[in-house]
Amino acid sequence: MAVAVGFSGLRHLIACTGDVANSGLKLSPYGELKTDAEGILDLPEGFSYRIISRAGNAMQDGLLFPGKQDGMAAFQGPGGKTILVCNHEIDVGGSDLGPFGARNERFGLVDATALYDAGGPSPCLGGTTTTVFDTHTGHLESRFLSLAGTIRNCAGGPTPWGSWITCEETMRRAGGDCAADHGYNFEVPASPRPQLTPAVPLKQMGRFNHEAVCVDPRTGIVYQTEDRGDGLIYRYVPRLGGRPHLVMDGRLQALAVLDRRCLDTRNWIGREVTIGQKLAVEWLDIDNVESPDDDLRHQGFASGAACFARGEGMWFGDGELYFACTNGGLAQKGQIWRFTPDPQEGTADEGRSAGMLELFIEPDDANLVENADNLVVSPWGDLILCEDGPADQFLVGVTPQGTTYKLGRNALDWSEFAGATFSPDGSTLFVNIQHAGLTFAIVGPWLQDRKA
């Protein structure tokens, strides 16, 4: 069980002042970052890390652990183990980043019929891996390929029924290296059994440049981000609700702000939306969800939907969800938004009240947060952001009051952090350094009691 620590005697990470509403960098609850003697990952005093996977590691199924790890989620496994499902943002073709070897010599080890797209001359190399890890002993039990034949699996999100929805960040069409259209979501069960999940595209959830999803555990509605400079925020409402119907008929809709049609939330020129401002929303139906012309966002915006600056990470907290817009704000350093669903969301009574959208933080200062990508809600209620900017990359904590602090620094290279997620027991933060192909398990004196 994590041990709570106090705030007395801790030092500022960076001496600066800031308006709380605009996310000033404040005293970290963990103290300043300590230089890692290995030159890999700087963490506060009392924290440690273990590299649990490297690109190229052998897996239980005879394949190689792929590189370019991105979004992840951790699930409760048997015997208190943690099941970690991880995306790999790889494209198509012969690549030493893929699971089949530099010349795809191990491709014969998989059942090609389970792949979504086996490709042309070379297989499509994106997909997911599953790792079974014991947080009590620090022992890695197994890892294996769990979805294959997709490309650019960027982020995604966990479901309340114990699966991972992985998202393709692409609009590549069939032809050339690909035998099928791409740009879909796929569901992967969080199972400890080494097996390749048959890849079934969730087409009714829309074909677009997907980034992340999160599922409201109360309604089963799936919220989605779109990684485009003029992207939308979507929701998918299964007609019958819940897991068995994700692949069946449902409604894809785009977020619109009531009484402010076609709102540009990016704040690139002027501040159309102010920090802390509450905006009532409605949801507009989107047609032609297969989007052969890559125009879902244009359809939605023309109908009155709001546009966002590269929607990326998304996570559900306590009755509300957060999402990152990576280059929003006047300085294009990013925004974090908070959305509270309508209590009647997805029901016949929806519309009697409204869901509320709020610009949570918009720092416009690289010293505070620079281009947040993936994010997760911690067990004690803070957000943990993964930076993907042009300079030093940090793990950044954000308190419920909107102040920020530095939790970790990539001391190895300039690669982004990705896939931050906590083990079900709250003891371990898993995260990737993407281009180095490293997955970490971080432990330390987490402030588990702080939320209370």
N, C-alpha and C positions, 0 to 999 in steps of 0.2 A: 504494500500500500504506500502511496506517495506520502511524503512528509511535508507539511505546510511550513513555510519560513516567513519571517516577518520582513518589514520594510526598513527597520532602523539600521543606520550605518551604511546603507547601500549608496553607490555613487551614480552620477549621471553617466550615461554612455557617451553622449555628445553634449557639450555645453551649448544649449540653445534655449530660446523661449518660444512659446507658441500658444495661440488661442486654442483652448480645449476643443471648441467647435470645429476648428480647422486642423485637428490632430497634431498638436504640438508633441515633440518628442520628450517624454517625461522619464522620471526615475524608474529604472527597470526593477521589477520585483525580484529579479535574479542576480543583479549586479552586472558589472561590465564583462565583456567577452574576454576570455583568456586565449592567448596565442597557442595554437595546437602545435606541439613539438613535431608532429608528423606533417604539418603543412597542408592539412586536408580540410578540417572543419573546426572553426573557433566556436566555443560554447562558454557559457558562464561557469564559474567555480562550482564544483560539485556535480557537474554533468559529464557524461561520457557517451561515446558512440561505438557501435560495432558495424563494420561493413558486412552486410549479410548476403549481398549479391553483387557480382561484377559482370559486365557484359563479357560473354565468352565462357562463363562457368558452365561446366557440364550439369545437365539436369537429369532427373530420375528417368525421364522418357527417352534418354539417349540423345536429345537435342541440346542446343547451346542456349544459355540465357541471353535473350536479345538485348541490344542496346537501346538508347534513346528512351529510357523510362520516363513516363509522364504521369498522368493522373492515377491515383490508387485509392483503395478503401480497404479497411480491416474489418473482419467479421469474426464472430465467436465460433470457434471450432470445437470438436470433441475433446474432452479431457482438459478443458481450459486452454487449449491451443488457440493461436490466432491464425486465421486464414487471410492472406494478403493477396488481393487481385490487382494487377498492375498493367497499365497500358504501355504500348511501345509505339512511338510515333515514327514508324519506318514506312518507306514507300514501297516500291516494286523493283525487282531486278536482282542481279547477283550482288550481294552485299555481305561484308563480314560482320555487319550489325545484326543480321537476321538469325533465326533459330536453326537454320539448315546448313550453316557453314559458308565459307567464302565463295564456294562454287556450287552451293546448294546440294552438296553431295549427300546430305542427310535427309533430303526431302522424301525419300522412299520409306522413312520410318513412320510417316503419318498417313492416315486415311484421307486421301485427297477429296473424297466425297463429302467430308465434314467441313471443308474450306468453303468460304463464301465465293472466292474467286481464286482459282489456281493460276491465273495469269496466262500469259502467252508463252514466250520462250523461257521466262523465269517467273516464279511464283510471287504473288503479292505477299509482302513480308510483315505487314503490321499485324496486330492482334493483342492478346493478353497472355500473361503468365500468372500462375497461382503459386504462392509460397506458403508453406505451413511452418509456423515459427512458435517456439515455446518461450513466452516472455518471462517465465519464472526461472528457467535455466539458461536462457540465451542460446538455446540449441535450435539450429535450422533442421527441421524434420524432412522436408522434401520441397521440390519445386518442379514445375512442369508447364508445358504449353497448354493453355486452356481455350484459346480461340485463335483461328488463323484464317488467312486469305482476305484480310481487310487491309486498309492502308491508312497511314497517318492517324492512328488511334491516339487522340490527344488527351482529352479529359473524359469525364463521364460522371457517374454518381452511384452510390449504393441505393438499394431499395429496402423498404421495411420488411420484405419477405425473404431477405437473405440472398440477394444476387447483385451483380454489378452491371450497370448499363454503360457500355463503352461506345464512344462517339468518334466517327470519322470526320476529321477536319480537312475535307476535300470536296471538290465537285467534279472529280475526274470521270469522264464518260468512257463507255466501252469502246475498245479499239486500241490498236497498238499493243502495249504491254498488259492491258486489262481486258478481261472477257466479259465484264459486267460493269454497270454504272455503280459509282460509289458516292458516298455522302449520307450514310445511314447510321442509325444506332443499332446495337446488337446487345442481347442479354446473355450474361455469363453467370451460371450458378456458382456461389461460393462453396465449393465442395473440396474436401481434402483428398478425394479419389483422383488419382492421375488419369485424366481423360481429356480428349479434345471435344469441346462442345460443338455440335452442329450449328453452323453460323446461319441464323435466320434474320434477315434485315427487318427492322421494325418500321416498315415503310409509311404507315399512317402517322408516325411521329414527324414526318417531313424529311425531305432531302435538301439539305443546305450545309453550309460550312460549320458543322457542329463543333461545340467546345465542351460544355459541361451540362449536366442535368442534376436536379434533385427532386425527390418525391416527398410530397406532403403525407406523413404517415396517417393523418386523419382522413384524407379523402382519396389517396392514391393518384392524385393529379401529378403529372410530371412537368416540371418547369425546365426551360432550356435556354442556353445562351448561344449566340452566333458570333463567331470571331471574324467580324468584318467591321471596317471603320464606320459603316452606316447600318450595322446589324440591328436586329430586333430582339426582344425578349418574348419567348413563346411559352405556351403551356399546351400540354396534350391531355385531354379529358377522355379516358376510356369510357365508352358508353355504359358499360356495366360495372366499371370500377375495378381496380386491383389487378393482381398479377396475371390471372389466366387470360386477360383480354388485351394485353399490350399489343399483341400481334393482330388483333381483330379491329373492328371498326371503332373509331373514336373521332374526336374533333381536335384539329390543330387551330390554335388561336394566337393572336399577337396582342401584346399589352399596349393600351392606349390610355392617355391621361384625360380624364373627364374635363370637358370645356377647354382643352388645349390641344386641338387636333394637330397631328404631325409635329409634336414637340421634339425639338432637337435638344436632347439632354447632355450633349457632349461638352457644352460650355467652352468651346474652342475660341469663340470670338467675344462673346459677352456671357455673363452669368444668367442664363435662362432659368436655372434652378439653383436655389441657395441651399447651403448646408443646413440640414435639420428641417427643411421645408417638407411638409406632408402633402402628397398629391394623391387624390382619389383616382382609381383606375377602373377601366372596363376592359373587356376582352373581345376582340374582333375575329370573326371566323376567317380562316385562310383557305382558299380553294386551290385546286391543282397542286397538291402537296408534293407531287413527284418533281415539280419544278425543272422541266427539261431545259429551260432557258436561264436557270439560276436567278430567278427573279422573285422569290418569296418575299424578301425584304422590301422590294420595290412595290409589290402588290400591297403589302401591309401598310407601308408608309403612305401610299396613295389613298388608302382607305381611312387614314387618320391615326395609325399606330405611331408610337414614339420611336425615335432611333437612338442608338447607343454607340459608344466608342469602344468597339472591340470587346464585347462581352466574353469573359473567360470563366474563371473559377466560380463555382456556385455550391452552397452548402446549406442544409436546413438546420436551424438551431431549435430553440424552445418556442415553437409557435410562429417562427418567422424565418425567412431565408435571406442570405446575403449573397451578393454576386459582385465580381470585380469587372470594371471596364478599364482595360489596361492602359489606354492612352487618353482617357478623358481629362478634362480640366484645361485651363488656359495654358499651362506649361506642359500639358500632355503627359503628366507623370502618373495619372491614373485616378480612378474614383472607386469607392466601395459604396454600394447601394444596399438598402435594407427594404424588404417587402414583407408586409404582414397580410396574409390572405383574409378575404372576407369570411366571416364565420359560416356563411351559406355558400361558399365557393363550390361551384360544380353541381349545385342542386337547382331544383325548380324555383327556389326562393332567392337565388342569387340576384342581386340588383336592389334588394331592399336596403342593403348597406353596401359598402364598397371596400375592396382591398386598398391598402395604403402603401404608397411608394415613398421612400425617403432617401435623399442623398446623405449618406452616413458620414463619410469623410471625402475630402478632395484636397490633399495636402499641397499640391503645386510646389513641392520642395523635395528634391532627390535625397536630402539628408533624412527625411522622415520616411517616405515610401517612394520607391521608384518602380513603376510599371508592375504592379502586383498581378499575378497570373492565377495559379491555383490557390485555394484557400480552404481552411477547415475551421469549424467551431470547436474549441478545446473543451475538455470536460469541466473546466472551471468558468467557461463563458466567454473568454477572450477569443478573438479571431487570431489565427496564425496564417500569415500571408507568405507566399513564395514569390520573391522578386524575379523579374525577367527583364532587367534593364541593361544599359550599355556599359556599366561600370561594375564595382563590387556588388556581389549579390548577397542579400541578407534574407534570413527568416525574420519577419517582423510581427510582433504581437500588437494587437489593438484591443484596448479595454472597452467595456460597454459604454464608457463615456467618450470614446473616440480618440484617446491619447495613444501614442505608439511607443514601442520600445524594441530594441534589437535582441533577438533570441539566438541567432546563429549567423555565421559568416562563412561563405565558400572561400577558403584560403588556398584552394588548389588551382582554380582557373576562373574564367569569366562566364562559365556556364550558368544557366538558370537553375534554381531550385524547382522541384515539381513534386506533386503527389503527396503533400503533407497529410497525414492521417494518424489518428491515435488508435492504439489497441483497445479492444472492448473493456479491458480492466483499467484503462487510463494510465498504465505504467510507462508506456513506450510510444514515442513519436517516430513514425516511419516517414522517411523523405528521400527523394532522389536528387543527385546532381546529374542532370540529364546527359550532357555531352561526354562526361567522364564515364558514364555507364555504371554509376555506383548507387546502391540502395543502402540506407543507413537505418539502424535501430538506435534511437537516442533515449537514454534514461537519465533521471535526475530528480531533484526535489520539486516536482510539479506542485503548483498551488491548488490542489484539488478542493480545498475547503474555502477558497476565496469567493466562489460564486454565492455561497450561503452567507 
